[in-house]
Amino acid sequence: MALLRKLRLSLLLELFLDTGLLLLFIAQALIVGCLIIYGHLPLPSEWAQQSLAQKLPSGLQVEADEFRVQLDGSLKLLGVKVRTKTIQQNLLEADSLELALKWQGFKQLPAPTSLTVTGGTLYIPSVYSPDGYHSRLLERIAFRLAPEEGNWSIERFAARHDQIHLRGSFQTQATASSSKQPSARLLQL
């Protein structure tokens, strides 16, 4: 009788483990299928919004329509809107924002290497606007922000204000309040 009970328990355990392995295989096949077909892995928007809100400085709100993990391991946000908690009007809207990450293995968190913004529009809030309206300050903004040994490098900056086209690259020095590794402050994952 005890042998029969052990046999049933082992069969039940084997069935449970086989079902678990099958479910893991299906999940992996789904992820690989998304990567092959779409070239990216979509992330659940609500979960990504909550995770992003926890990592941002207090007072800053970032919303995105879509979150993606690209084949190269970078994170891409589409339909980005940036505002502060005190001013509910959008300060920046961008078609896409891509955060390039350097993966250092499974035991360490990835380190951000650059932030690329394309198709952006910078707004001046109505509180600070001379005419009192929420208006566009810069349009068609595109740039790449990269941390470099205590400095921030803004490369390939391009924007337009009315008929004035702005282009260039520049560097800023890190302030005393920022940490020694500016990439860690770019986004802590």
C-alpha positions, 0 to 999 in steps of 0.5 A, a space after each residue: 500500500 505504501 509503495 502504491 502511494 509513493 508511486 502515485 505521489 511520484 507520478 503526480 510530482 512528475 506531471 506537475 514538473 512536466 507541466 511547469 517545464 512546458 509552461 516555461 517553454 511556451 513563455 520562452 517560445 512567445 518571447 523569441 517569437 516576438 523578438 523574431 517577428 517584431 524585432 522587439 519585446 513589448 513590455 506591459 505599459 502599466 507595469 513599466 509606468 509604475 517601475 519608471 515612476 519609482 526610479 525618477 526624481 521626485 516631482 518629475 512625471 514621465 508617461 509613454 504610450 509604449 515600452 519596448 526592449 530592443 534586440 540590442 538590449 536597449 529600452 525604447 519608449 514611444 509617445 513620451 510626455 514629460 511634466 512636473 507634479 507642480 505644472 501639469 502641462 507637458 514640458 517635453 513631448 517626444 516621438 521616441 526615447 531610447 536608453 542604451 544599456 551595457 549589460 554586464 552579466 546576470 548578477 549586475 544591473 545594466 549600466 546606462 550608456 546613452 539616452 537618445 531623444 528623437 522627434 521632440 517638442 519643448 514647451 514653455 508653461 503658461 506660467 512662464 510664457 510672456 503671452 500667458 499661453 502654453 506654447 512651443 519653445 523648440 520643435 523637432 528636437 533630436 539629441 544623444 546624451 551620454 555620460 563621460 567621466 564626470 561630464 555630460 556630453 550632448 551630441 548631435 543636438 538639432 532643434 528648430 524655433 520658428 525659422 531658426 535651426 539649431 545644431 551642435 554638440 556640447 558638454 556640461 560638467 557634473 555638479 557637486 551634488 551629482 554622484 561620481 558616476 553620472 550614468 548611475 543617475 541617468 536611470 537606476 534600473 
